[in-house]
Amino acid sequence: MSTTPPNKIIIAIDGYSSCGKSTMAKQLAAQLAYTFIDSGAMYRAIALYFIRTNVNINNQDEVKTALQNIKLSFIWNERTQQSDIYLNEENIATEIRELSVASKVSAIAAIAEVRSFAVAQQQAMGKDKGIVMDGRDIGTVVFPNAELKIFVTAAPEVRVQRRYQELIVTNLDISIDDVRKNLEERDYIDTHRKESPLVQARDAILLDNSNLNRTEQLALVMAWANEKIKDN
Ligand code: CDP
């Protein structure tokens, strides 16, 4: 008896900074053997290029020319068992996590040309479905027809602590106040920008994970995913 493979779906995960979206998306993708795409890494990579080449973000021509010179790709890393993002053939997966990039990325991600550049590539990555993508506008703009949409949130202080614990490993000088300030600033810009602001899609399930550990969270979202795959 042949078994029909389950129909693949698109899973869109959106939410505020540092609420564990990427961790959750990565775990889900691994369980389902789907592709995981961290759309935030793409905006961080663009921001890194703009910082390195001193792009004046108020000059539309400079922004357009810079975007023409950017090639982004995700390449599987056998050692870490995850995809690394490459900017013009350079692995920048670690560098984009620095606070110097985090402090500029939201202003750059608010630019219309930057968004259409990234969104077109994200949509192409999802054309065969079987993808879990996390970001700010995935369920609203990138994949408005995604079969499963999750909007993740957590208490602000929980998010600050989680991000601080992540960053302190590689940057011993970082202060909790710097982390808090950056998250507050980015959340403000992301929710107030004109282009694709962060908002919960009407058909997204709200998940507050302040009091959930990773195992509990994964069990919950896997149940939602399996339900959607069954119905698809
Ligand atoms: O890891 P964290 O949740 O802090 O942020 P991220 O996912 O790495 O995204 C970095 C920044 O990119 C966000 O603060 C947004 O300004 C921007 N972003 C966006 O505008 N749209 C997306 N789909 C993903 C990220």
Boltz pocket constraint, residues with backbone or C-beta under 6 A from the ligand:
constraints:
  - pocket:
      binder: B
      contacts: [[A, 15], [A, 16], [A, 17], [A, 18], [A, 19], [A, 21], [A, 39], [A, 40], [A, 41], [A, 43], [A, 44], [A, 105], [A, 106], [A, 107], [A, 109], [A, 110], [A, 134], [A, 135], [A, 136], [A, 137], [A, 138], [A, 186], [A, 187], [A, 190], [A, 196]]
      max_distance: 6.0
